[in-house]
Amino acid sequence: MNYATDFNLPFKAIFTVFVISSIAMSLPLTPGGVGVYQAGVVFSLGLFDIPQEEALVAGIALHLILLIPSFAAAIFVLESKRLSLSSFKG
């Protein structure tokens, strides 16, 4: 997080943000944790006096950093196995 933002948080703060956002992501309220993850990041960064707007942007960026590799890997596997999403309908 310190590389992606200029928050300059200590390790304890980064660990707290990680734990709270991971708990928020595990709540099955929305597909992919969209919105819930960002709320967890905004809340946890708010504990360390980071403004809500900056925390929201950081939450969106961190969520994209987590999701894009998974999507890319899934597309790669589907393409390499010559599968389509319609083949998974049961």
Z-matrix of the N, CA and C atoms (Angstrom, degrees):
N
C 1 1.447
C 2 1.517 1 110.70
N 3 1.310 2 117.33 1 -36.14
C 4 1.464 3 119.19 2 -179.82
C 5 1.522 4 112.33 3 -66.19
N 6 1.338 5 117.13 4 -26.48
C 7 1.463 6 119.56 5 178.18
C 8 1.521 7 111.46 6 -75.95
N 9 1.329 8 116.92 7 -31.11
C 10 1.465 9 121.24 8 -176.56
C 11 1.526 10 112.77 9 -88.34
N 12 1.313 11 117.86 10 -20.34
C 13 1.465 12 121.21 11 -177.77
C 14 1.526 13 109.56 12 -130.01
N 15 1.297 14 115.55 13 172.00
C 16 1.462 15 119.52 14 174.96
C 17 1.534 16 110.77 15 -109.90
N 18 1.334 17 116.02 16 32.96
C 19 1.458 18 120.94 17 -178.99
C 20 1.521 19 112.07 18 -72.82
N 21 1.327 20 118.26 19 -26.70
C 22 1.472 21 123.39 20 -178.96
C 23 1.525 22 111.95 21 51.97
N 24 1.309 23 115.65 22 53.41
C 25 1.457 24 120.99 23 -179.75
C 26 1.526 25 110.34 24 -87.05
N 27 1.322 26 117.25 25 146.30
C 28 1.473 27 119.60 26 174.43
C 29 1.531 28 110.16 27 -71.90
N 30 1.313 29 115.92 28 166.83
C 31 1.456 30 121.11 29 -177.44
C 32 1.524 31 111.78 30 -57.16
N 33 1.327 32 117.30 31 -40.20
C 34 1.462 33 121.37 32 -179.71
C 35 1.522 34 111.00 33 -59.33
N 36 1.317 35 117.55 34 -40.37
C 37 1.462 36 121.50 35 179.36
C 38 1.529 37 110.81 36 -68.62
N 39 1.315 38 117.45 37 -42.60
C 40 1.461 39 120.93 38 178.67
C 41 1.524 40 110.00 39 -63.05
N 42 1.318 41 116.52 40 -41.94
C 43 1.462 42 120.60 41 178.19
C 44 1.528 43 110.40 42 -62.70
N 45 1.322 44 117.42 43 -41.00
C 46 1.468 45 121.39 44 178.74
C 47 1.519 46 110.59 45 -62.72
N 48 1.329 47 116.80 46 -44.86
C 49 1.470 48 120.99 47 178.21
C 50 1.524 49 109.61 48 -60.71
N 51 1.332 50 116.97 49 -43.50
C 52 1.459 51 120.75 50 -179.91
C 53 1.528 52 111.43 51 -61.63
N 54 1.317 53 116.97 52 -45.91
C 55 1.467 54 120.37 53 -177.65
C 56 1.525 55 110.65 54 -65.46
N 57 1.316 56 117.59 55 -47.58
C 58 1.469 57 120.75 56 -178.17
C 59 1.525 58 110.51 57 -64.88
N 60 1.332 59 117.95 58 -42.94
C 61 1.461 60 119.68 59 -179.63
C 62 1.532 61 111.03 60 -69.24
N 63 1.315 62 118.38 61 -32.42
C 64 1.467 63 120.84 62 176.43
C 65 1.524 64 111.15 63 -67.32
N 66 1.308 65 116.47 64 -40.38
C 67 1.465 66 119.92 65 176.55
C 68 1.523 67 109.76 66 -64.48
N 69 1.325 68 116.74 67 -42.91
C 70 1.468 69 120.21 68 178.73
C 71 1.527 70 110.91 69 -63.06
N 72 1.329 71 117.18 70 -39.17
C 73 1.471 72 121.00 71 -179.21
C 74 1.524 73 110.73 72 -67.03
N 75 1.329 74 117.45 73 -28.70
C 76 1.460 75 120.07 74 -177.82
C 77 1.524 76 112.68 75 -78.48
N 78 1.315 77 118.03 76 -12.30
C 79 1.457 78 120.88 77 177.29
C 80 1.528 79 108.70 78 -74.92
N 81 1.322 80 118.44 79 120.62
C 82 1.466 81 120.88 80 -174.01
C 83 1.530 82 113.29 81 -82.32
N 84 1.314 83 117.45 82 56.82
C 85 1.460 84 120.39 83 -178.99
C 86 1.522 85 112.46 84 -88.37
N 87 1.313 86 117.26 85 -36.48
C 88 1.460 87 121.35 86 -178.68
C 89 1.523 88 109.40 87 -136.78
N 90 1.335 89 117.51 88 155.80
C 91 1.471 90 119.82 89 177.17
C 92 1.529 91 111.19 90 -61.56
N 93 1.299 92 116.45 91 128.23
C 94 1.460 93 121.24 92 178.60
C 95 1.510 94 114.47 93 72.66
N 96 1.319 95 117.30 94 5.01
C 97 1.459 96 120.12 95 179.59
C 98 1.516 97 113.69 96 71.55
N 99 1.338 98 116.72 97 17.73
C 100 1.462 99 120.19 98 -178.14
C 101 1.524 100 109.60 99 -63.92
N 102 1.283 101 116.80 100 128.95
C 103 1.461 102 123.03 101 -179.04
C 104 1.517 103 112.14 102 91.78
N 105 1.312 104 116.52 103 -46.46
C 106 1.458 105 120.37 104 179.30
C 107 1.526 106 109.76 105 -70.06
N 108 1.329 107 116.51 106 -42.93
C 109 1.468 108 120.99 107 178.20
C 110 1.532 109 109.96 108 -61.49
N 111 1.327 110 116.24 109 -46.58
C 112 1.463 111 119.89 110 -179.57
C 113 1.523 112 111.00 111 -63.19
N 114 1.321 113 117.08 112 -38.07
C 115 1.470 114 120.01 113 177.67
C 116 1.521 115 110.30 114 -63.58
N 117 1.327 116 117.03 115 -39.66
C 118 1.463 117 120.36 116 177.27
C 119 1.512 118 112.23 117 -63.66
N 120 1.329 119 116.11 118 -40.50
C 121 1.470 120 120.18 119 178.62
C 122 1.525 121 110.36 120 -67.56
N 123 1.332 122 116.85 121 -45.04
C 124 1.473 123 120.37 122 179.95
C 125 1.526 124 110.03 123 -61.60
N 126 1.330 125 116.84 124 -44.23
C 127 1.466 126 120.21 125 179.10
C 128 1.521 127 111.29 126 -61.63
N 129 1.338 128 115.80 127 -49.54
C 130 1.466 129 118.69 128 -174.96
C 131 1.527 130 111.87 129 -68.86
N 132 1.329 131 117.74 130 -37.06
C 133 1.469 132 118.92 131 176.54
C 134 1.527 133 111.33 132 -70.74
N 135 1.332 134 116.67 133 -27.68
C 136 1.457 135 120.64 134 175.61
C 137 1.521 136 111.97 135 -64.13
N 138 1.325 137 116.20 136 -27.76
C 139 1.465 138 119.68 137 176.55
C 140 1.523 139 111.73 138 -64.44
N 141 1.337 140 116.03 139 -20.80
C 142 1.469 141 121.20 140 -178.62
C 143 1.530 142 111.41 141 -112.69
N 144 1.337 143 115.62 142 26.22
C 145 1.474 144 123.73 143 173.94
C 146 1.526 145 113.84 144 61.17
N 147 1.322 146 117.47 145 35.24
C 148 1.464 147 121.41 146 173.03
C 149 1.529 148 106.56 147 -91.99
N 150 1.337 149 118.70 148 130.19
C 151 1.469 150 120.91 149 -179.62
C 152 1.534 151 111.89 150 -58.33
N 153 1.326 152 116.23 151 147.58
C 154 1.459 153 121.79 152 -175.94
C 155 1.532 154 113.02 153 -58.22
N 156 1.326 155 116.78 154 -40.87
C 157 1.458 156 119.93 155 -177.51
C 158 1.525 157 111.23 156 -63.28
N 159 1.317 158 115.94 157 -44.99
C 160 1.464 159 120.58 158 179.23
C 161 1.524 160 110.96 159 -67.53
N 162 1.323 161 116.16 160 -37.69
C 163 1.462 162 120.12 161 178.99
C 164 1.525 163 111.01 162 -66.73
N 165 1.320 164 117.35 163 -37.54
C 166 1.463 165 120.78 164 178.25
C 167 1.523 166 111.14 165 -65.47
N 168 1.314 167 116.78 166 -43.59
C 169 1.469 168 120.21 167 177.41
C 170 1.527 169 110.09 168 -62.26
N 171 1.314 170 117.12 169 -41.67
C 172 1.464 171 120.71 170 177.45
C 173 1.525 172 110.43 171 -64.04
N 174 1.321 173 117.62 172 -40.23
C 175 1.462 174 121.30 173 178.67
C 176 1.512 175 112.36 174 -63.69
N 177 1.316 176 117.00 175 -42.07
C 178 1.470 177 120.75 176 177.87
C 179 1.526 178 110.06 177 -65.06
N 180 1.317 179 116.83 178 -45.31
C 181 1.466 180 120.45 179 -179.81
C 182 1.523 181 111.57 180 -63.17
N 183 1.327 182 117.35 181 -44.48
C 184 1.463 183 120.53 182 179.40
C 185 1.523 184 111.59 183 -63.99
N 186 1.335 185 116.96 184 -38.62
C 187 1.457 186 120.06 185 178.65
C 188 1.526 187 110.88 186 -65.28
N 189 1.317 188 116.57 187 -41.14
C 190 1.469 189 119.49 188 176.84
C 191 1.522 190 111.35 189 -64.05
N 192 1.322 191 116.42 190 -39.79
C 193 1.471 192 120.05 191 178.67
C 194 1.531 193 110.18 192 -62.53
N 195 1.325 194 117.29 193 -33.17
C 196 1.463 195 120.63 194 178.23
C 197 1.531 196 112.55 195 -76.84
N 198 1.334 197 117.34 196 -36.52
C 199 1.460 198 120.71 197 -172.91
C 200 1.526 199 114.55 198 -86.57
N 201 1.309 200 118.28 199 -36.31
C 202 1.475 201 120.74 200 -173.93
C 203 1.529 202 112.27 201 -59.60
N 204 1.326 203 120.87 202 -44.99
C 205 1.476 204 118.58 203 177.93
C 206 1.531 205 113.11 204 -61.27
N 207 1.328 206 117.82 205 -35.98
C 208 1.464 207 120.52 206 178.41
C 209 1.520 208 111.20 207 -65.58
N 210 1.329 209 116.76 208 -44.11
C 211 1.454 210 120.48 209 177.75
C 212 1.520 211 111.15 210 -63.98
N 213 1.311 212 116.71 211 -42.25
C 214 1.464 213 120.31 212 179.77
C 215 1.524 214 111.00 213 -63.53
N 216 1.319 215 117.11 214 -41.87
C 217 1.465 216 120.56 215 178.25
C 218 1.527 217 110.83 216 -65.08
N 219 1.324 218 117.72 217 -40.74
C 220 1.460 219 120.82 218 178.80
C 221 1.520 220 111.15 219 -63.82
N 222 1.314 221 117.25 220 -43.16
C 223 1.467 222 120.56 221 178.25
C 224 1.522 223 110.31 222 -64.07
N 225 1.324 224 117.04 223 -41.16
C 226 1.458 225 120.66 224 178.71
C 227 1.528 226 111.29 225 -61.44
N 228 1.322 227 117.17 226 -45.85
C 229 1.471 228 120.83 227 -179.89
C 230 1.521 229 110.70 228 -64.57
N 231 1.333 230 117.15 229 -44.67
C 232 1.463 231 119.97 230 178.85
C 233 1.520 232 111.43 231 -60.22
N 234 1.313 233 116.70 232 -43.39
C 235 1.462 234 120.37 233 179.80
C 236 1.524 235 111.97 234 -67.98
N 237 1.320 236 117.24 235 -41.64
C 238 1.464 237 119.79 236 -177.20
C 239 1.529 238 112.09 237 -70.27
N 240 1.331 239 117.48 238 -28.72
C 241 1.470 240 121.79 239 177.68
C 242 1.524 241 111.80 240 -93.56
N 243 1.317 242 116.60 241 0.99
C 244 1.469 243 123.49 242 -178.73
C 245 1.534 244 111.35 243 55.35
N 246 1.321 245 115.49 244 46.58
C 247 1.451 246 121.88 245 178.58
C 248 1.515 247 109.62 246 -106.94
N 249 1.313 248 116.34 247 159.46
C 250 1.453 249 120.99 248 173.27
C 251 1.522 250 107.98 249 -126.98
N 252 1.298 251 116.59 250 163.64
C 253 1.461 252 119.98 251 179.59
C 254 1.516 253 111.40 252 -64.83
N 255 1.346 254 117.01 253 -29.82
C 256 1.463 255 119.52 254 179.89
C 257 1.529 256 112.15 255 -68.05
N 258 1.327 257 118.70 256 -21.35
C 259 1.462 258 120.71 257 178.59
C 260 1.531 259 111.78 258 -71.54
N 261 1.323 260 118.50 259 -12.56
C 262 1.462 261 121.68 260 179.93
C 263 1.518 262 112.94 261 -91.97
N 264 1.333 263 116.96 262 -5.65
C 265 1.471 264 119.39 263 177.64
C 266 1.511 265 108.70 264 -71.72
N 267 1.295 266 115.38 265 135.39
C 268 1.442 267 119.02 266 -170.68
C 269 1.447 268 116.07 267 -106.10
